[in-house]
Amino acid sequence: MRIGIDLGGTTVKAALCGEDGTLLCKQSAPTPTGDAAGLCAVMKQLALTLCGEGGAAPDAITSIGIGVPGSFDKATCTLKFGTNLGMSNVCFADAFRPEFGCTVQLDNDANCAALGEATAGAAKNARSMLMVTLGTGVGGGIIIDGKLYTGCNGIAGELGHIVIRRDGEPCNCGRKGCLEAYASAASFVKFAERALAAGRESMLQENAGHLNAKMICDAVDAGDALACELFDEYCVNLSIGLADFINIFQPESIVLGGGLAGYGEKLLEPLRRLTLPQTFRSDARNTEIVCASLGNDAGLIGAAML
């Protein structure tokens, strides 16, 4: 059996999983931000509680994996800089001893979500897949030959930072024209607020200054002209990035996660229609574009499978 842990800024989540990624039981606890020793103690207690609930002895656990936000060193199992956790340079290698003698693995939370979806979710049994998360930013994870691809320095998968428009919108990374600047939920809202500020008429006006992506999607469903225009442009921009990914990797699946993926087929249908004509493809098989299926459990399962 394996244990996966997802470190969040407010909650630490943990799950006991089978060797095939089946989630058996899960637990959670508030994150003791700014307290490294307290965090290690919470994680160990969650792991012990899971063992008790799942009827597994600690020495029967074959691996413990942790999905973390921020920068990290996989070789030493050290969180180098965790802004949302309020701590830096925390080594987790021995955090579960002496009760647990297995190795402890560490990776980016987006990578863990990708591995979870590839193991037990929307891309189950796929040997190659990409996960693209559409949230505050555009994150990603790459699975090649059934394994996470993280590059020579362990940080590959920054899919949101390919440039789709030269000298385009400024991105938080410091470049201009990144996919993230056009296809994140935050950018979707930014363009809507910009249009409203310019005087465009829309039902969105009643929530100006407080918009979120769901409100815009609801307005699309209601037939609002501005919302439909913004959504169409959003899909065009995202399709450029997805086509680039397909042309480079030719994955079996691209799995979309994050809040905007909750729009389901209403997002997938235009994306498929816009993306596939931009790709190199064959008559035999094309990349599937699907929505994630595991929700918040994807990171837990992926962490367990590291």
N, C-alpha and C positions, 0 to 999 in steps of 0.2 A: 504493500500500500504506500501511497505518497501523500504528502501534505503540501498544499499551495496556500500562499499568503499574499494578500493584496494590501499594500500600505497606502492608505489615503490620508488626506489632511485632517479628516474628522473621525474616520472609522478604520480600524484594522479588521479585515475580513480573513477568515481562514476556512479551508475545506479539506476533508479527507477524501481522497480519490483512489479508485482502483488503478491497476497498472495500465488499463486501456483508456483512462481518463473519465470513467464513470464517477460522477459526484455522489458520494455516499452520505455525507452529512456536512454541515457548515456551522460556524460560530462567528461572532463578531464582538468587538469591544471598542470603546472610545479610544482614540489615538492620544497618548500622552505627549503632545507636541513639546519640543524643547527639552525632553527628558530621555536621553539615549538609554540609560539603564532601565528606566521604567518601560520603554518600548520593548526592549529585549525580554523583560519579565512578562509583559502582556503577551507577546508572541509565543513564548514558551508555554504559558498557562493555557492559551488557546489550543496549542498543539496537544497538550496533555488531556484537555477536556475532549477534544475530538477522538483521541485514542480510547478514552473511556466510553464515549458514546458509540463508537464504531466497533468496540470489542477488539481493538488491536493493541498489542504491547508496543511501547515506544521503540524497543530494539527490533521490531518487525517492520518499521518504516524504512523504506529503501532510499527516499530522497525528500528533502524539504526545499521548496523553491519559493522565492520572494520576488514579487513584482513591485518595483519602486518607481516613484516619480523623481526626476532630477538626474544628475550625473552619478556614475558609479564605476567601480573597478571590479570586473568579474573575477579576475584571478585571485584577488584577496577577499572577495565577498564584502566589499566596503562601499557604503553609501558615501560618496564624496561630497555632494552638495544637495541637500533636500530642502528647498525653500519652503514648500508647504508643510513640511514636518518640523521646521524650526531647528534643524540639527545638521551637522556636517561631520565627515570623517568618522563614521560609525561602522565598525566591523561586526558583521553578523556571523562569522565563521564558527564561533564557539558559543553562540547565544543559546543553543538548545542543549548543551552538555550540562551534566553528565547523563541525563536521561536518554538522549538521542545520540547515537553514534554515527549516523549517516552523514553524507556530505550535504552542504547547504549551497544552493545555487541562487544567483541574483541576476535579474535582467530588467530591462525597461518594461513598464506596465503595458505599453502598446504592443510590444513584442509578445508579451504573455497572452494578451487578448488574441493576437493572430494565431499563436500556437494552440490556444484553446479552441478556436473556431475550426482550425485544421484537424484537431484531434477528435472533437466530439460535437461540432456545430455545423454551420452552414456549408463548410468545405470539408466535412469529414472524409477521411481517407484520400484527400487530394495530396499528390506528391509535390505540387507546386501551387502556391496561391499568394495573393497579396491581400492584406487587410488595410483599408483606408478609413480612418475615423474622421467624421465630419462634426467637429465640436467647436470649441473656442478657437482651436487651430485645426490644421489638417495633419493628422499623424498617420503612422503606418507601420506595418511589419511585413517581412518577406520570408516566405517558406520555400526552400528549394530542396528537392529530394527528401522531403519529409522533415527537414531540420530548419531551424531559424538561421537566416543568413544575416550576420551582423558586421561583416567586413573586417578589415585588418585591425581596426581600432575599437571594434565592438559597438559602434554607434550608427551603422548603416540602417536605412529605413526611413530617413527624413523625406518622405514622399511629398510632403507639402511644400517643399522648397525647390522644386523644379520651376524654372521660369516659363510662363506661358505667354507673357507679353513684355517685350523689351521696353525698359523705362516706364513700366506700368505703375500700378498702385504700390506704395511703400509697404514693405512687410516688416514684421517685428524682428526678423532675423538681420535686418539691415540692408537687404537687397530690395530690388523693385521688380514687380511683376510676378511674384511667386504664386503658385496655385493657391496657397493658403490665403493670400490677399484677395482672392476671388471666390473661393469655394468653401470657406469655413462658415459655420453658422454666424460667427461674429461679423464676417464681411457681408453676408446676406442681409443682416440687420443694418449694417453701416450704409449700404447702398440705399436701403429703404428710407432711413432717416435723412440721408442726403437729398433724396427726391422730394420728401415732404418739406424739407427746409427750403427747397427751391420753388415751392408753391404748388406741387402736383396734388390734384384732388384724389382722395382715396378714403375708404373706410378705415384705413390704418391711422388716419389723422387723430382719431380719438385716443390712441395710445402712443402718440408721438413722444419720443424721449424715453419711453419705457417698453419699446418693442422687443419681442423675441422671435425666434425663427418659427415657432409654432403659430404665433399670431399671423404671420405672413402666409403660412401654408393654409390656415383657416380662411384667410381672405381670398386665396386662390380658389379654394373650394366654393366660396360664395360668388366667384366670378368677378372679383374686383379687378379692374383693368390694370392698375399700377402693379398690384401684387402678381398678376399673371405675367406681366412684362418682366418684372424682376426675377421671377422663377424661371422663365424661359432663358433669360440671360445667364442665370446661375447654372442651369443645366448645360448650356453651351460651353461655359468656362470649365466646368468639371469634366465634361466629355473630352476636352483637349488633353487634360492630365491623364485620364483613364486610357485614352488611346495611346499616349506615349508609353504608359506602363505596359500595355499589352504588346506594343511593338518591340519593347526592350526585353521583356521577360517571357512573353507568351505563356502566362500562367493558366492553369486549368480553371481557376476561379479568382475573381476579385470580390471580396466581401466588404460591404459598406457597413460601418458601425457609427456610433455617436448619435446625438439627438436627431439630426436630420434624416437618418436612416429609418426613423420611426414613421416616415411618410410612406414607406413601403412601395407598392407597385406604382403609385402615383409619381414617385421619383424614378423608379427603375425603368419604366416604360420609355420615357423620353431619353433617358441616359443610354439605354441600349440602342435606340433608334439613331441617336446622334453619334455614339462612340464607334460602333462597328464599321461604318463606311470609312472611318479614318484609319483603319488598322489593316495590317497585312494578315491575311487569314486563308484558311483552306476550306475545301468542300467537306472535309472529313470532320473537323472539330473546331469550334471557336470558344474563346474564353467566356465563361458564364459570369454575369454580373448579378449578384444576389445581396440580400441584406443579412446581417448577422442574426443568429438565432439564439445565442446563449445569454444575451443581456449582460448583467453585472457578473455572471458566473464565468464568463469567458476568461477573464484575467486570473481567476482562482484556478481553473482547470489548467490553463497554460502554465502558470507558475509551478503547479504540481508536476507537470510533464517536462520541465526544464532538464 
